[in-house]
Amino acid sequence: MTIEKAKQVLYQHVINPIIEFEIERNLFIDEKGRDKYNSIVRNNVENRNGVYLWVNSGNNEIIYIGMAGKIKSNGKYGNHSIQKRLLAARGKDKMTKKYVQTNDYIRNIMTDKDIQKIKFYIMYSKIGEPPAFLEALLLYEFYKINTRLPMLNSSF
């Protein structure tokens, strides 16, 4: 699936414009690279709900589809926005048992997979459009086309 197909699938469910920016692997060479990553996210991503995609800029492959903004039982959205998701911990490292921040996660992926640049696409949900539904649409479409999930999505 291409990013253009993803945009087409979600066209009626998201607010335009779609936000795009890139993170380069050499950003993390600098000792302040993690802070620079966080600054790029804060400057480009609002505290809103929706979905985000990571694309390997070298081959235009979608490597991850994620979402932020769960709806609670009372119908209200939680306060975990896309910005917060891209700045937060992604879980504990199995070896060290320490939380891994997203900036370190991105750096590690880029190093392990030899990715020079990752392009981020941020799509904010329209009111009444649950981010989990939008993520499911994208994962389903990706799966239909590729008979697998993006390399960094572990399940659907």
Backbone as a printed PyTorch tensor [residue, N CA C, xyz], in Angstrom:
tensor([[[  0.8580,  -1.1820,   0.0000],
         [  0.0000,   0.0000,   0.0000],
         [  0.8970,   1.2360,   0.0000]],

        [[  0.5020,   2.2160,  -0.7620],
         [  1.2350,   3.4770,  -0.8100],
         [  0.6140,   4.4920,   0.1400]],

        [[  1.3480,   5.5450,   0.4080],
         [  0.8080,   6.6130,   1.2500],
         [ -0.3700,   7.2820,   0.5520]],

        [[ -0.3340,   7.3590,  -0.7680],
         [ -1.4670,   7.9580,  -1.5080],
         [ -2.7250,   7.1280,  -1.3270]],

        [[ -2.5840,   5.7970,  -1.3310],
         [ -3.7260,   4.9130,  -1.0970],
         [ -4.2390,   5.1050,   0.3380]],

        [[ -3.3410,   5.2380,   1.2940],
         [ -3.7460,   5.4670,   2.6900],
         [ -4.5410,   6.7650,   2.8060]],

        [[ -4.0700,   7.8080,   2.1540],
         [ -4.7890,   9.0900,   2.1760],
         [ -6.1740,   8.9410,   1.5560]],

        [[ -6.2560,   8.1790,   0.4800],
         [ -7.5380,   7.9510,  -0.2010],
         [ -8.5050,   7.1920,   0.7060]],

        [[ -8.0130,   6.1780,   1.4000],
         [ -8.8500,   5.3630,   2.2880],
         [ -9.4540,   6.2240,   3.4000]],

        [[ -8.6770,   7.1720,   3.9250],
         [ -9.1280,   7.9630,   5.0750],
         [ -9.6820,   9.3390,   4.7130]],

        [[ -9.7230,   9.6760,   3.4500],
         [-10.0980,  11.0200,   3.0030],
         [-11.3320,  11.5800,   3.7190]],

        [[-12.3980,  10.8080,   3.7950],
         [-13.6450,  11.3220,   4.3790],
         [-13.6540,  11.3260,   5.9010]],

        [[-12.6400,  10.7330,   6.5110],
         [-12.6080,  10.5910,   7.9660],
         [-11.6350,  11.5230,   8.6840]],

        [[-10.7740,  12.2090,   7.9210],
         [ -9.7230,  13.0210,   8.5440],
         [ -9.8180,  14.4820,   8.1320]],

        [[ -9.1800,  15.3060,   8.9430],
         [ -9.1270,  16.7460,   8.6990],
         [ -7.9040,  17.0430,   7.8370]],

        [[ -8.0940,  17.8360,   6.8180],
         [ -6.9590,  18.2560,   5.9920],
         [ -6.4320,  19.5760,   6.4960]],

        [[ -5.1670,  19.9010,   6.2970],
         [ -4.1920,  19.1000,   5.5560],
         [ -3.5820,  18.0060,   6.4170]],

        [[ -3.0320,  17.0180,   5.7440],
         [ -2.2810,  15.9610,   6.4100],
         [ -0.8860,  16.5140,   6.6910]],

        [[ -0.4010,  16.3170,   7.8880],
         [  0.9020,  16.8420,   8.3070],
         [  1.9960,  15.8590,   7.8770]],

        [[  3.0710,  16.3970,   7.3210],
         [  4.1980,  15.5680,   6.8940],
         [  5.5050,  16.1900,   7.3820]],

        [[  6.4120,  15.3560,   7.8870],
         [  7.7720,  15.7890,   8.2120],
         [  8.6760,  14.5660,   8.2420]],

        [[  9.9850,  14.8100,   8.1640],
         [ 10.9590,  13.7280,   8.1350],
         [ 11.9130,  13.8010,   9.3190]],

        [[ 12.3380,  12.6310,   9.7410],
         [ 13.3830,  12.5060,  10.7480],
         [ 14.5370,  11.7610,  10.0700]],

        [[ 15.7260,  12.3470,  10.1320],
         [ 16.9110,  11.7230,   9.5480],
         [ 17.6980,  10.9870,  10.6290]],

        [[ 18.2580,   9.8560,  10.2590],
         [ 19.0140,   9.0560,  11.2220],
         [ 20.1960,   9.8260,  11.8020]],

        [[ 20.8410,  10.6590,  10.9860],
         [ 22.0120,  11.3840,  11.4940],
         [ 21.6490,  12.4250,  12.5460]],

        [[ 20.3490,  12.7150,  12.7100],
         [ 19.9060,  13.5910,  13.7910],
         [ 20.3770,  13.0370,  15.1410]],

        [[ 20.3730,  11.7170,  15.2680],
         [ 20.6790,  11.0700,  16.5430],
         [ 22.1800,  10.9410,  16.8090]],

        [[ 23.0110,  11.3290,  15.8390],
         [ 24.4600,  11.3460,  16.0640],
         [ 24.8110,  12.4200,  17.0890]],

        [[ 24.1010,  13.5390,  16.9940],
         [ 24.2830,  14.6610,  17.9140],
         [ 23.8600,  14.2270,  19.3160]],

        [[ 24.6140,  14.6310,  20.3260],
         [ 24.2560,  14.2610,  21.7040],
         [ 22.9020,  14.8250,  22.1130]],

        [[ 22.4320,  15.8530,  21.4340],
         [ 21.1150,  16.4210,  21.7110],
         [ 20.0780,  15.9440,  20.6930]],

        [[ 20.3850,  14.8620,  19.9920],
         [ 19.4970,  14.3320,  18.9610],
         [ 18.1150,  13.9510,  19.4770]],

        [[ 18.0730,  13.3480,  20.6460],
         [ 16.7840,  12.9670,  21.2380],
         [ 15.9340,  14.2040,  21.4980]],

        [[ 16.5650,  15.2620,  22.0250],
         [ 15.8460,  16.5210,  22.2750],
         [ 15.4030,  17.1590,  20.9640]],

        [[ 16.2410,  17.0630,  19.9420],
         [ 15.8830,  17.6200,  18.6310],
         [ 14.6820,  16.8760,  18.0350]],

        [[ 14.6780,  15.5480,  18.1740],
         [ 13.5120,  14.7640,  17.7350],
         [ 12.2520,  15.2690,  18.4390]],

        [[ 12.3330,  15.3910,  19.7680],
         [ 11.1700,  15.8480,  20.5450],
         [ 10.7140,  17.2280,  20.0860]],

        [[ 11.6400,  18.1130,  19.8040],
         [ 11.3170,  19.4620,  19.3370],
         [ 10.6260,  19.4290,  17.9740]],

        [[ 11.1150,  18.5780,  17.0750],
         [ 10.4840,  18.4450,  15.7500],
         [  9.0410,  17.9790,  15.9060]],

        [[  8.8250,  16.9970,  16.7730],
         [  7.4550,  16.4990,  16.9980],
         [  6.5780,  17.6120,  17.5780]],

        [[  7.0680,  18.3000,  18.6050],
         [  6.2670,  19.3690,  19.2300],
         [  5.9340,  20.4870,  18.2280]],

        [[  6.8660,  20.7910,  17.3240],
         [  6.6490,  21.8650,  16.3520],
         [  5.7280,  21.4660,  15.1980]],

        [[  5.5720,  20.1720,  14.9620],
         [  4.7870,  19.7180,  13.8120],
         [  3.4660,  19.0420,  14.1600]],

        [[  3.3420,  18.5220,  15.3730],
         [  2.1880,  17.6960,  15.7230],
         [  1.4010,  18.3480,  16.8480]],

        [[  0.1010,  18.4690,  16.6460],
         [ -0.7840,  19.0650,  17.6550],
         [ -1.2630,  18.0110,  18.6470]],

        [[ -1.8030,  18.4850,  19.7420],
         [ -2.4100,  17.6050,  20.7500],
         [ -3.8220,  17.2470,  20.3040]],

        [[ -3.8970,  16.4370,  19.2570],
         [ -5.1760,  15.9990,  18.6990],
         [ -5.1200,  14.5000,  18.4730]],

        [[ -6.2790,  13.9150,  18.2960],
         [ -6.4050,  12.4760,  18.0730],
         [ -6.3460,  12.1510,  16.5930]],

        [[ -5.9870,  10.9230,  16.3000],
         [ -5.9690,  10.4770,  14.9160],
         [ -5.0100,   9.3260,  14.7090]],

        [[ -4.5000,   9.2320,  13.4800],
         [ -3.5730,   8.1610,  13.1210],
         [ -2.2870,   8.7690,  12.5940]],

        [[ -1.2440,   7.9650,  12.6390],
         [  0.0340,   8.3960,  12.0960],
         [  0.6890,   7.2050,  11.4130]],

        [[  1.4340,   7.5050,  10.3660],
         [  2.1360,   6.4810,   9.6080],
         [  3.6070,   6.8530,   9.5330]],

        [[  4.4520,   5.8280,   9.5900],
         [  5.8800,   6.0090,   9.3920],
         [  6.2280,   5.3430,   8.0770]],

        [[  6.9370,   6.0840,   7.2310],
         [  7.3030,   5.5870,   5.9110],
         [  8.8220,   5.6610,   5.7530]],

        [[  9.4160,   4.5650,   5.3080],
         [ 10.8430,   4.5510,   4.9820],
         [ 11.0190,   5.4070,   3.7310]],

        [[ 11.6810,   6.5480,   3.8580],
         [ 11.8360,   7.4660,   2.7300],
         [ 12.6840,   6.8670,   1.6060]],

        [[ 13.5100,   5.8820,   1.9120],
         [ 14.3580,   5.2700,   0.8950],
         [ 13.6030,   4.4520,  -0.1240]],

        [[ 12.5600,   3.7600,   0.3240],
         [ 11.7980,   2.9070,  -0.6040],
         [ 10.2880,   3.1730,  -0.5630]],

        [[  9.8680,   4.1800,   0.1960],
         [  8.4580,   4.5760,   0.3300],
         [  7.5630,   3.4860,   0.9180]],

        [[  8.1460,   2.5600,   1.6780],
         [  7.3670,   1.5140,   2.3220],
         [  6.7900,   2.0200,   3.6440]],

        [[  5.5000,   1.7940,   3.8370],
         [  4.8740,   2.0850,   5.1310],
         [  5.3880,   1.0300,   6.1040]],

        [[  6.0650,   1.4980,   7.1760],
         [  6.6470,   0.5480,   8.1240],
         [  5.8680,   0.4850,   9.4360]],

        [[  4.9760,   1.4530,   9.6540],
         [  4.1790,   1.4280,  10.8860],
         [  2.9180,   2.2620,  10.7040]],

        [[  1.8200,   1.7530,  11.2450],
         [  0.5460,   2.4720,  11.2990],
         [  0.1270,   2.4770,  12.7560]],

        [[ -0.0630,   3.6750,  13.3180],
         [ -0.4420,   3.7910,  14.7200],
         [ -1.5720,   4.7740,  14.9190]],

        [[ -2.0870,   4.8100,  16.1170],
         [ -3.1840,   5.7270,  16.4270],
         [ -3.0380,   6.2460,  17.8420]],

        [[ -3.7230,   7.3510,  18.1010],
         [ -3.7600,   7.9300,  19.4440],
         [ -5.1250,   8.5510,  19.6440]],

        [[ -5.7100,   8.2880,  20.8010],
         [ -7.0150,   8.8500,  21.1280],
         [ -8.0770,   7.7920,  21.3100]],

        [[ -8.0090,   7.0850,  22.3930],
         [ -9.0260,   6.0630,  22.6820],
         [-10.2860,   6.7190,  23.2300]],

        [[-11.4080,   6.1430,  22.8720],
         [-12.6940,   6.6260,  23.3720],
         [-13.0620,   5.8050,  24.6040]],

        [[-13.3990,   6.4990,  25.6720],
         [-13.7570,   5.8420,  26.9270],
         [-15.2380,   5.4420,  26.9160]],

        [[-15.6390,   4.6890,  27.9120],
         [-17.0150,   4.1810,  27.9700],
         [-18.0530,   5.2960,  28.0520]],

        [[-17.6520,   6.4790,  28.5450],
         [-18.5940,   7.5990,  28.6240],
         [-18.6790,   8.3930,  27.3100]],

        [[-17.9500,   7.9150,  26.2710],
         [-17.9900,   8.5740,  24.9760],
         [-16.9550,   9.6690,  24.7900]],

        [[-16.2110,   9.9850,  25.8330],
         [-15.1980,  11.0400,  25.7690],
         [-13.8560,  10.4380,  25.3630]],

        [[-13.0520,  11.2680,  24.6850],
         [-11.7040,  10.8520,  24.3090],
         [-10.7740,  10.9500,  25.5170]],

        [[ -9.8230,  10.0150,  25.5890],
         [ -8.7600,  10.1100,  26.5770],
         [ -7.8380,  11.2550,  26.1690]],

        [[ -6.8780,  11.5820,  27.0000],
         [ -6.0300,  12.7370,  26.7150],
         [ -4.7080,  12.3670,  26.0600]],

        [[ -4.6000,  11.1930,  25.4890],
         [ -3.3610,  10.7620,  24.8510],
         [ -3.4110,  11.1070,  23.3670]],

        [[ -2.8750,  12.2560,  23.0260],
         [ -2.8910,  12.7600,  21.6500],
         [ -1.7620,  12.1270,  20.8290]],

        [[ -1.7650,  12.4020,  19.5170],
         [ -0.6770,  11.9150,  18.6660],
         [  0.6480,  12.5050,  19.1410]],

        [[  0.6660,  13.7880,  19.4700],
         [  1.9120,  14.3930,  19.9470],
         [  2.4350,  13.6510,  21.1680]],

        [[  1.5670,  13.4190,  22.1350],
         [  1.9890,  12.7150,  23.3490],
         [  2.4540,  11.2930,  23.0240]],

        [[  1.7750,  10.6500,  22.0930],
         [  2.1460,   9.2840,  21.6990],
         [  3.5390,   9.2490,  21.0940]],

        [[  3.8650,  10.2500,  20.2780],
         [  5.1670,  10.2840,  19.6160],
         [  6.2970,  10.7470,  20.5380]],

        [[  5.9440,  11.2090,  21.7190],
         [  6.9420,  11.6320,  22.7070],
         [  7.0440,  10.6620,  23.8910]],

        [[  6.0650,   9.8140,  24.0650],
         [  5.9600,   8.9490,  25.2440],
         [  6.8240,   7.6920,  25.1250]],

        [[  6.8690,   6.9610,  26.2190],
         [  7.5250,   5.6570,  26.2280],
         [  6.6940,   4.6720,  25.4120]],

        [[  7.3610,   3.7320,  24.7730],
         [  6.6950,   2.7330,  23.9380],
         [  6.6100,   1.3850,  24.6390]],

        [[  6.9410,   1.3390,  25.8940],
         [  6.9290,   0.0910,  26.6340],
         [  8.3080,  -0.1950,  27.1950]],

        [[  8.4130,  -1.3160,  27.8920],
         [  9.6760,  -1.6750,  28.5340],
         [ 10.5360,  -2.5400,  27.6120]],

        [[ 11.8370,  -2.2830,  27.6810],
         [ 12.8070,  -3.1080,  26.9830],
         [ 12.8340,  -4.4660,  27.6800]],

        [[ 12.7740,  -5.5500,  26.9050],
         [ 12.7140,  -6.8910,  27.4890],
         [ 13.9760,  -7.2430,  28.2740]],

        [[ 15.1070,  -6.6990,  27.8430],
         [ 16.3800,  -7.0230,  28.5040],
         [ 16.6050,  -6.1610,  29.7490]],

        [[ 16.4710,  -4.8560,  29.5970],
         [ 16.8080,  -3.9310,  30.6950],
         [ 15.6360,  -3.6590,  31.6250]],

        [[ 14.4330,  -3.9430,  31.1630],
         [ 13.1990,  -3.6640,  31.9250],
         [ 12.9590,  -2.1690,  32.1160]],

        [[ 13.6920,  -1.3260,  31.3720],
         [ 13.5010,   0.1200,  31.4320],
         [ 12.5940,   0.5580,  30.2990]],

        [[ 11.8540,   1.6430,  30.5320],
         [ 10.9950,   2.1850,  29.4940],
         [ 11.8340,   2.7380,  28.3440]],

        [[ 11.3610,   2.4850,  27.1140],
         [ 12.0300,   2.9850,  25.9140],
         [ 11.2040,   4.1410,  25.3640]],

        [[ 11.8100,   5.3270,  25.3290],
         [ 11.1250,   6.5010,  24.7790],
         [ 11.0210,   6.3590,  23.2590]],

        [[ 10.0310,   7.0070,  22.6660],
         [  9.8260,   6.9050,  21.2230],
         [ 11.0500,   7.3930,  20.4550]],

        [[ 11.7200,   8.4420,  20.9300],
         [ 12.8950,   8.9240,  20.2030],
         [ 13.9810,   7.8420,  20.1390]],

        [[ 14.1840,   7.1010,  21.2150],
         [ 15.1490,   6.0040,  21.2060],
         [ 14.6550,   4.8450,  20.3320]],

        [[ 13.3700,   4.5880,  20.3820],
         [ 12.7670,   3.5310,  19.5620],
         [ 13.0000,   3.8280,  18.0810]],

        [[ 12.7370,   5.0570,  17.6720],
         [ 12.9390,   5.4730,  16.2770],
         [ 14.4190,   5.3320,  15.9000]],

        [[ 15.3010,   5.8410,  16.7560],
         [ 16.7420,   5.7400,  16.4900],
         [ 17.1540,   4.2820,  16.3130]],

        [[ 16.6860,   3.4120,  17.1940],
         [ 17.0490,   1.9970,  17.1220],
         [ 16.5270,   1.3340,  15.8530]],

        [[ 15.3070,   1.6590,  15.4640],
         [ 14.7400,   1.0970,  14.2330],
         [ 15.5630,   1.5370,  13.0300]],

        [[ 15.8850,   2.8120,  12.9870],
         [ 16.6400,   3.3350,  11.8510],
         [ 18.0190,   2.6740,  11.7670]],

        [[ 18.6300,   2.4230,  12.9010],
         [ 19.9340,   1.7660,  12.9250],
         [ 19.8020,   0.2920,  12.5480]],

        [[ 18.8800,  -0.4220,  13.2030],
         [ 18.7150,  -1.8620,  12.9690],
         [ 18.2750,  -2.1890,  11.5430]],

        [[ 17.4140,  -1.3630,  10.9770],
         [ 16.8600,  -1.6190,   9.6330],
         [ 17.5990,  -0.8440,   8.5410]],

        [[ 18.6640,  -0.1370,   8.9080],
         [ 19.4500,   0.6810,   7.9860],
         [ 18.5610,   1.6570,   7.1990]],

        [[ 17.7430,   2.4010,   7.9240],
         [ 16.8580,   3.4060,   7.3360],
         [ 17.4870,   4.7750,   7.5640]],

        [[ 17.6700,   5.5380,   6.5090],
         [ 18.2990,   6.8540,   6.6100],
         [ 17.3110,   7.9380,   7.0360]],

        [[ 16.0620,   7.8450,   6.5510],
         [ 15.0370,   8.8430,   6.8710],
         [ 13.6920,   8.1500,   7.0200]],

        [[ 12.9320,   8.6310,   8.0020],
         [ 11.5430,   8.1840,   8.1600],
         [ 10.6620,   9.4050,   7.9770]],

        [[  9.6890,   9.2670,   7.0870],
         [  8.7200,  10.3350,   6.8770],
         [  7.5020,  10.0260,   7.7490]],

        [[  7.0610,  11.0210,   8.5060],
         [  5.8980,  10.8950,   9.3790],
         [  4.7040,  11.5430,   8.6820]],

        [[  3.5810,  10.8540,   8.6710],
         [  2.3220,  11.3970,   8.1600],
         [  1.3410,  11.3960,   9.3230]],

        [[  0.8020,  12.5570,   9.6310],
         [ -0.1190,  12.7270,  10.7480],
         [ -1.4840,  13.0760,  10.1830]],

        [[ -2.5080,  12.2940,  10.5470],
         [ -3.8620,  12.5110,  10.0580],
         [ -4.7970,  12.6320,  11.2540]],

        [[ -5.3160,  13.8320,  11.4640],
         [ -6.2070,  14.0740,  12.5950],
         [ -7.6230,  13.6270,  12.2580]],

        [[ -8.2550,  12.9380,  13.1980],
         [ -9.6220,  12.4450,  13.0170],
         [-10.6290,  13.5860,  13.0310]],

        [[-11.6320,  13.4510,  12.1900],
         [-12.7750,  14.3520,  12.2930],
         [-13.5280,  13.9940,  13.5670]],

        [[-14.3040,  14.9360,  14.0810],
         [-15.1140,  14.6840,  15.2750],
         [-16.0410,  13.5060,  14.9930]],

        [[-16.1000,  12.5940,  15.9320],
         [-16.9610,  11.4250,  15.7970],
         [-16.3190,  10.2550,  15.0660]],

        [[-15.0810,  10.4090,  14.6300],
         [-14.3720,   9.3290,  13.9410],
         [-13.3300,   8.7350,  14.8940]],

        [[-13.5830,   7.5680,  15.4510],
         [-12.6440,   6.9740,  16.3990],
         [-11.3040,   6.6390,  15.7350]],

        [[-10.1960,   7.0740,  16.3220],
         [ -8.8820,   6.7540,  15.7580],
         [ -8.6550,   5.2540,  15.5730]],

        [[ -9.1730,   4.4230,  16.4800],
         [ -8.9950,   2.9700,  16.3500],
         [ -9.6600,   2.4570,  15.0700]],

        [[-10.7920,   3.0410,  14.6910],
         [-11.4700,   2.6700,  13.4440],
         [-10.6030,   3.0410,  12.2470]],

        [[-10.0140,   4.2450,  12.2780],
         [ -9.1670,   4.6920,  11.1730],
         [ -7.9270,   3.8080,  11.0530]],

        [[ -7.3230,   3.4840,  12.1980],
         [ -6.1680,   2.5980,  12.1840],
         [ -6.5510,   1.2340,  11.6010]],

        [[ -7.7130,   0.7290,  12.0030],
         [ -8.1740,  -0.5710,  11.4990],
         [ -8.3910,  -0.5340,   9.9870]],

        [[ -8.9670,   0.5460,   9.4770],
         [ -9.1440,   0.6760,   8.0300],
         [ -7.8120,   0.5890,   7.2950]],

        [[ -6.8140,   1.3140,   7.8210],
         [ -5.5060,   1.3120,   7.1720],
         [ -4.8190,  -0.0490,   7.2670]],

        [[ -4.8640,  -0.6600,   8.4460],
         [ -4.2360,  -1.9680,   8.6020],
         [ -4.9220,  -3.0110,   7.7180]],

        [[ -6.2400,  -2.9500,   7.6400],
         [ -6.9900,  -3.8800,   6.7900],
         [ -6.6000,  -3.7030,   5.3220]],

        [[ -6.5580,  -2.4640,   4.8620],
         [ -6.2010,  -2.1870,   3.4720],
         [ -4.7630,  -2.6280,   3.1880]],

        [[ -3.8570,  -2.3400,   4.1130],
         [ -2.4620,  -2.7650,   3.9600],
         [ -2.3960,  -4.2850,   3.8590]],

        [[ -3.1070,  -4.9620,   4.7430],
         [ -3.1070,  -6.4280,   4.7510],
         [ -3.6890,  -6.9930,   3.4610]],

        [[ -4.7850,  -6.4350,   2.9900],
         [ -5.4050,  -6.9090,   1.7350],
         [ -4.4200,  -6.8330,   0.5780]],

        [[ -3.6780,  -5.7510,   0.5170],
         [ -2.7520,  -5.5390,  -0.5950],
         [ -1.4810,  -6.3730,  -0.4490]],

        [[ -0.9520,  -6.4790,   0.7810],
         [  0.3610,  -7.0900,   1.0060],
         [  0.3400,  -8.4780,   1.6490]],

        [[ -0.8190,  -8.9330,   2.1030],
         [ -0.9810, -10.1900,   2.8540],
         [ -0.0350, -10.2760,   4.0580]],

        [[  0.2390,  -9.1420,   4.6390],
         [  1.0340,  -9.0330,   5.8610],
         [  0.7870,  -7.6300,   6.4360]],

        [[  1.2790,  -7.3750,   7.6310],
         [  1.1860,  -6.0560,   8.2470],
         [  2.4750,  -5.2750,   7.9880]],

        [[  2.4570,  -3.9610,   8.2260],
         [  3.7080,  -3.2130,   8.1670],
         [  4.7320,  -3.8260,   9.1190]],

        [[  6.0160,  -3.7260,   8.7890],
         [  7.0580,  -4.4490,   9.5220],
         [  7.0700,  -4.1870,  11.0300]],

        [[  6.6140,  -3.0020,  11.4750],
         [  6.6680,  -2.6950,  12.8960],
         [  5.3410,  -2.8940,  13.6210]],

        [[  4.2840,  -3.2410,  12.9050],
         [  3.0070,  -3.5670,  13.5450],
         [  3.0390,  -5.0590,  13.8710]],

        [[  2.8610,  -5.3920,  15.1390],
         [  2.9870,  -6.7910,  15.5370],
         [  1.6900,  -7.5970,  15.4340]],

        [[  0.5440,  -6.9060,  15.4310],
         [ -0.7280,  -7.6350,  15.3350],
         [ -1.8400,  -6.7000,  14.8920]],

        [[ -2.9650,  -7.2980,  14.5390],
         [ -4.1410,  -6.5320,  14.1180],
         [ -5.3660,  -7.3210,  14.5210]]])
